Every structure is written in structure tokens, then in C-alpha cells.
Amino acid sequence: MKKLILTYLALSTLVFSAYGQDARDKNAKKNILSGIGIAGGLTYGTQLWNPEGPLGQERYILRTNIAVIAEFFHHPIYRWRAELGYNLMGTNELLYIPAGQKDKIKTNYISFNNYLKINFKQSGFIPYFLIGPRVEYLLIKRTAVYQDAIHHFYSFHVTGALGIGAELMWKSSFRPFAELLYNHDIMASYYSYYADGLTPTTIDYNAFELRIGLKYFFDGIKKDACPKVYNPAGI
């Protein structure tokens, strides 16, 4: 947890330092908020049990995700992104008995995501990199197997995500984008001990997310305008 806090503070310092440098420019943007948007896509994830559960083996499950997005600051390279998302996660449980049968474990989370965004270009087709923490709240949990463990998942836990993406800058203030993210637990979704009191059991979540979306970017600067000319003669 200490490492997570230090990492988060370090990333925040980078962002605010970048913003401070931009603010010293005479043409620095007035608004902290630089853009808003929406995104949605697919979540391909699984639960990693250690040691593996006695009833079956975990397999990836394909589900969906949605998010509303806000981007902050106007630095051409460094931005900060905050998201409020709803992510359908879980795992497929390939049972030993009956052999080959699968049961779905569904864990749906509301998440508050924070990323440092690094742009590699400033115009046209803009690739970027994302890294940062997520705070997730377990809203729904449904399972036919391992009910005791799943029902004792932590309500809140922290994950770390990193990703790559690209957005299209053109004449419009609306920018379509696509991105691929990797999300993994920093704090385990579940931690307990077997009946012997000595053998720990941990469950971590691991997923890939493919998303597409649309963002609207604010100009942030009042455009220069020529002063009105008073012409009483009407010429």
C-alpha cells in the first residue's frame, strides 16, 4: 500500500509540474478541464487463484465495460484523466466434475480510475500511453461455485492499469479514439486461510480491455478578434 501511495504521489507531481510549466506561458489555458467523453467496449479477464481451487480451473470470460471520462490540463504532452466506470468482470470456471462443464463467476464493479496520459504527438493521429490506479467497488457478485469465497470478496480494492491508445484530432472538437488496457489487482480481490490456518488463499483479477469512444475537447483560450470599427459615415 505504501508503494501505491508513493507511486500515485509521484505521478501527481509530474502532472502538476507539467501544468505549472504550461501555466507560465502567456497563452496558457484558463480552464483546468480540457475535455470530456464516453467510452465502452469489451473486458476479457479471469481470476487468478493461488493455490488453484479444488473444483475446477479458471478460464477467461468475455464481458463488457463503459465509462465517462474527464481530462484535465492543457499541456501538449502530459494530461491527467479521471474516469467513472462500470466494469463487468469475473471468470469462467471449468469444472472437473462433470468434466468440461463451465460455470460463470460474475463480479461487477463500479470503478474510479485515474491515469497519467502521455501524448506522443500533438496533431493529427495522436498515439498515447496511460498508467495509473483504479479504486473499485464490488456492486454485484453471482456464482454457483465457491460461494463462500466469492461472497467474501473485498467491497473495495485497488488495481493498477496501463494501456495504449490513439485519438484523431481534426477540424471538429470531437475526437474519436480507441485504446487497449491491461488491468491487474494491486490489492487482492480476496485473501483468507484454509482450515489449517497456515495456508493462505489469494484471488487476483487479471484482464485486458478494448475500448472505443468519443471525446469533446474544449478550446480553453478566448480567440483573438478584431476590434469593432466605428464608422458613422457608413462607409
ZIKA-V423657 format. One record per backbone hydrogen bond with DSSP energy under -1.0 kcal/mol. NH is the residue of the N-H (numbers start at 0). CO is the residue of the C=O. If there is no record, write none. Layout:
# ZIKA-V423657
NH_CO + NH_CO
This chain:
# ZIKA-V423657
4_0 + 5_1 + 6_2 + 7_3 + 8_4 + 9_5 + 10_6 + 11_7 + 12_8 + 13_9 + 14_10 + 15_11 + 16_12 + 17_13 + 18_14 + 19_15 + 20_16 + 21_17 + 22_18 + 23_19 + 24_21 + 27_24 + 29_219 + 33_70 + 34_70 + 35_215 + 36_68 + 37_213 + 38_66 + 39_211 + 40_64 + 41_209 + 42_62 + 43_207 + 44_60 + 45_205 + 47_203 + 49_201 + 56_93 + 58_91 + 60_44 + 62_42 + 64_40 + 65_85 + 66_38 + 67_83 + 68_36 + 69_81 + 70_34 + 71_79 + 72_31 + 78_116 + 79_71 + 80_114 + 81_69 + 82_112 + 83_67 + 84_110 + 85_65 + 86_108 + 87_63 + 88_106 + 90_104 + 91_58 + 92_102 + 93_56 + 94_100 + 95_54 + 99_94 + 100_97 + 102_92 + 104_90 + 105_141 + 106_88 + 107_139 + 108_86 + 109_136 + 110_84 + 111_134 + 112_82 + 113_132 + 114_80 + 115_130 + 116_78 + 117_128 + 118_76 + 119_126 + 125_166 + 127_164 + 128_117 + 129_162 + 130_115 + 131_160 + 133_158 + 134_111 + 135_156 + 136_109 + 137_154 + 138_107 + 139_107 + 141_105 + 149_145 + 150_146 + 151_148 + 152_149 + 153_188 + 156_135 + 158_133 + 159_183 + 160_131 + 161_181 + 162_129 + 163_179 + 164_127 + 165_177 + 166_125 + 167_175 + 168_123 + 174_214 + 176_212 + 177_165 + 178_210 + 179_163 + 180_208 + 181_161 + 182_206 + 183_159 + 184_204 + 185_157 + 186_157 + 188_202 + 189_202 + 191_200 + 193_198 + 196_193 + 200_191 + 201_49 + 202_189 + 203_47 + 205_45 + 206_182 + 207_43 + 208_180 + 209_41 + 210_178 + 211_39 + 212_176 + 213_37 + 214_174 + 215_35 + 216_172 + 217_33 + 233_230
